[in-house]
């Protein structure tokens, strides 16, 4: 049978059993194959899950719809050689007040910056200002996706969603300490209680999933599992059917009380550290250090970790390069100007390559890597998904200008 006459579904099944290198070669066979493979972005999704499972999950969450899985695969395959590429580092934003939390986490290709006006937003695909400021200085976190926008304030979370049915609720307020937005599901914690809000339902109602027996330090949601890291060193996993499992953080018991920071992908892949103590736990590696160089900022990217130091360095820690019972091996990514050091690090993939964001007490620096300079995006207007997000942000801005409503008035 002529392979060109195969149904696309059959061809996709065959291609998903290959690897990224083979798929790339198939893409170059002819224009017809290139067009067919480019249409099947879900094949690249499957390849990313096989070859870069953890990094691709982070990359997709950070970049949103700005990068197809094909572009994410290309970028992630180049990360092993990132230090061989030249980067363009520049000061991107200047603040008037000293603060270690000027930059909030990048999400859906949006960089939120906390300024005297409140929260200003930048589109990571173009590094251009999004003309809607959130007038709330106490904003702690912002998350977006195709369905909703959620803002965490000191008093709780504001939820705004895009709906097609006019009878569906569009907004809600819940008392919460933290949240995770994943597709059409919103998870949040209030004290030791963990709640779920189904964004596909007409009403925006919260349902109690679990009352945790321990104080909650960090939360994450990945592959249908809600993961809770507690202050006492426990990892609580809650599946969609509400089955619960508990296990200790895989570190010496004496370390637990000293752990101050946790960066987690799921229950088996996380970094925890405090001053000189440092531990990495992944599916393939486990590294523990008692005398790790002091860290001022950290970004966990699966097989790679970006680390900021007091000397202003941004270092790459490659898990596969470390030697047993030896000092950690670092590669230098960048050096910030004299007297500056990163207190926050983040990464967002673009079609041309990754953009690193380093926040100091007074500045935002960006480092742009052109892995594929010919892939530059010349769009001048917002795509539909970004327009929906923009409309939600406008509504949230107006609500915040009027004052945060009480829980009873909305939820």
N, C-alpha and C positions, 0 to 999 in steps of 0.2 A: 504493500500500500504506500502511495506517495505521502510522505510526512506533511507536505503542504496541504493535503486534503483532510488532515485530522481535524476533528472538532476542537475548538479552543479549550473546552473543558478537559479533553483528553490530553492535549498538549500541556496544559497547566499542570495536570497530575504528574506527567513525566518530568517536567522541569523542576517541580518541587522536590523531586528525589535527587536532584543534583546539588552542586554547591554554587556559591556566588561567582567564583572564577569561571566555571563552566557556563553558567547562565550569561555572563558577560560576553563570552566567546560566541554563544548562540545568537546573542543580540546583534553581532556584527556579521552574521552570515549573509543577510540581504535586507533590503528595505522592508520587505513583507514581514520577516521575522522580527526585525527591530520594532515595527509598529505593533505587532501582536504582543510582544513581550512588554513593551511600554504600556499597553492597555491593561496588562495583568499585574497591577501593582501589588495585589495580594500575594503573588508568588514571591516578590522581593520581601514582603512582610514575613513570609514563612522562612525564607533564607536568613533574614536578620535574626529571627527567633532561634534558629539553629546555631548560627555562628557568633552572634553578639547578643545573647539573650538579655542580659542585664543592662548593658549600655544602650541597646536599641530601645528598651522600655523608657529609660530616662530621656534619651534623645527625642523620642516621639512626643513625650509629655511636654518637654521644653519648647519644641519647635511647632507643635500643633499641626496645622495643615499646610504650613509653608514649605515643608519638604516632603516629597513623595518617598516611599520606602526605598525606591531605587537610589535616590540621592543620599538618604541616610546610610544605606549600605556602603556606597562609595566613600563617604566621609569616614565612617567607622573603620573601614579597611585601611585608611591612611593614618589612623591615629598611632599605629605602631611606629611610624616614622615622623611624628609631629615635630620633633626637635630638629629635623633636617630642613623644615620649611621656614622661610623668613616670615616674620609677623610684623604687622604695622600697629605699633602701640601709640595711643594718643590720649590726652586728657579729654574726656567726653562731657563732664558736668562738674560744676563747682558749687559747693554749699557754703552758706554763711555761718552755720552752726555746727559745733562739734557733736558728732553722733556716730556710734558704731553700727547703727541699723538704718542707714540712709537707703540702702538697696534691699528691696524685698525680692523673693525668689522669682526668677523668670518662669513664666507659665504661658503656654499657648502663643509663644513668640511675642510676649509682651513683657517689657521690663518696667516695673513700678519703682519709682524713686520718691522717697519721703523728703519733702522740702517744706519751707515755711508756709507755702500756700496749701499744703496738704500732700496728696499723692499725684505726681505727674507721670504720664505713661509714654513709653517709647516702643515703636514697632521694631523688633529685632531684625526683621528681614531687610529693612532700609535704614535703621537707626534714626528714623524721623519721629518727631513729636506727634502723638495722637491727641488731637485737639479736644480733650475732655479731661479736666483735672478733678480728682475726687477730694472735696473739701473736708478732709478728716485727718488730722495730724496723728491721731492715735491708731491709725490703721496698722494692723500687724501682718496681714497676709491677703493676697488677692489671687483667685483662681478663675480661669475661664475654660470653657470648651464649646462645642457646637450647640449645647443646650442651655447653658446657664453661666452666670457670673456670681461668684460668692466673695464677700468681703468680711474679713475677721476684724472686729473692733474689740476694745476692752470689755464692752458690755455684751457681746455676742456676735452672731453672724447675720449679715444681710444677704438674702438670696433673691436673685432676679433671673427669671428664665424666659426663653423665647417659646411661644406656644402657637400652634396652628388653630386650635379650637378656642373660640372666644369664651367658652364656659370654663376653661381651665384657669386655676389661680396662676398669677404671674409672679407673685412676690411673697416673701415670708421673712420673719425674724425669729431666730432661736437663740436662747441663752447657751453659750458654748465657750470653751477654752481653746479649742483647735478643731480643724476639720480636714477632710480629704474629699476632693471631688473626682469622681471616676465615671465617665459616660453619663448615664441617666441615674446615677446613684450618688447621694451625698451622705457621708458619714461624719459625725461630729461627737465630741466628748464634752460633758459638763460634769466637773468634779470627777467622780469615778464611774459615771454612767456613760454608756456608748449607745448612740442612736443612729438610725438609718432613715433617710427620706428618699422615697422613690419619685424621681422627677418625671416618670412616664405616667403617673396617676393624675387625675383631674385636680385633686386637693393636695396641697403641700403639707403633709402631716408627718410628724416624727414618730418612729416606733422604737421602743427600747430593745436593744439587742442583748445587752449584758450589763450587769453591775459588777465592776471589777473590784476585787478584794484589795487591790493595791493602788497607790498613787500612780498616775499615768505621766510618763516622761516624754514619750514620742509615739506617734501613730503613723501607719502607712497602709495603703491598700494596693494589692497586686494580685492579679490572676484569680480573682474571686475570693480572696482571703483578706480579712481585716487583721492587721498585725499591731499589737500594742506592746510597747516596751515600758516597763515599770521602774520606779525609783529603786526598788529592792532587787533589781537584776533578773526579773522574770520576762519571758516573751510569751504573750498570750495571743493565740491564733484563733480567729473566729471565721468559720466557713459560711457560705451562703445558706446552708441548711441549719445554721446556728450551732453546729457542733464545735466544742471548745477544746483546745489542747494548750497545755502550759509546760514550758521548759525553761531552764535557767540560761542566762547569757553564758556563752562558753568562754569563761575567763576565771582566773583565780578568785575565790570568794573575797579575799582581802581587797580586791580591786573595786568591787561593786560600789561601795560608798564614795569612792573617789572619782567615778565616772561622771563627767559633767556634760559631755556632748555625745549624741548618737546620730549617725547618718545611716538610714536603712533603705534598702531596696525591697527586701522581704525578710522573712524570719530566718533565712539561712545566709543572707548576704548583707553585712552591715559593718560599720566602723564605729568604734567607741574610743574616746580619748579624754584625757585630762592632764594638763601640764606635761609631765614626762612619760605618763603611761599611755600606751597606744596599742590597740588591737584591731586587726582586720580579720573578719570571718567571711569566707565565700564558699561556693560549692567546691572550688578546687584548692584554695589556699587558706592557711591560718597562720597569721603572723602576730607575735606578741613582743613588745619592747618595754623595758623598764626605764630606759634612758633615751627616749625618742627626742629629737630636737624640738624645742617649744614651737607650737603651732598657733598662728594668729588667724588663719582661715583655712577651710578645707572644702573640697568638692569631690564627692565619691562618684566615679564614673565606671563602675563595674571592675574591669581589669586594670584601670588606671585611677590614680588619685592625684588631684592638684592640691598643693600645700603652699600656704603663704607663711613667710617667716618674718621675724622682727627686723631682719636686715633688709627687708624689701624684696626678697627673692620670691618668685613663683616657681615652685619645683614640681617635677613630675615624678611620682612614685609608681613604678611599673611592677606589678605583683610578680610577673614571670621572671623578673631580673634579680630578685632578691636571693641571697645566699644564706643557707641555714647557719644559725649561730654566728652571724656577722652583723656589722653595723648596716643600717639601711642605705641603699644605693639610690641616689637622686640624679635627675637630669634637669638642667636649668631651662625653663621656658622663657622667663623674662626677668628683668630687674627694674623695679619701680624707681622713680627719681629719689635722690638722696633725702633721707628723713621720712619717707613715705613707706607704709607697709599695709598689706591687704588685711581687712577685717571681715571681708565677705568675698567669696569667689563663686562664679557661676559660668555656665557654658550653654550656648544655644547654637544648634547646627543650622547653617544656611546652605543653599545650593552650591555656593562657591567654596564652602568650608566652615569650620567652627569660628564663633566669636566668643572670646573669653571676657568676662566682666570682673574687674577687681575694684572693690570699693574700699576706700580709706576713710578716715574720720572726716575728711573735708572734700574728697574728690571721687569721681568715677573715672576709671581708666578702662579703655577697651583695647583688646588685642585681636586683630583680624587676621585669619590665616586663609590664604587663597590656594586651597588644594586644587580647585578647578576654576581658574579665572574666566574661562570661556562660558561658564554657566550663569553669569550675572543676570539677575532678574530686573528687567527694565519696566516693570509695571508702574503705572502712575496713579492707580486708583485702588481702593480697598476691594478685595474679593467679597463675595456674599457673606461668608461666615464672619469675616471681620466687621462687616457692616452691621450684622445682627449683634455682635459683641458691643460695637460702638453705641448702638441704640440702647442696649441694656445699661451701659455705663452712664449714659446721659440721664436715664431715669434714676439710677442710684445717686448720681450727683445731685439731682433736684431734691430727692428725698433727704439726703444728708444736709442740704442747705436749710431745710425746714426743721431739722432735728431728728435724731433717731427715734422712731416710734416705739411705743411699749410693746412688749411681747403679746399682750392680749389684743391689741388693736390690729395685728396682722396675722400672727400664727394661730 
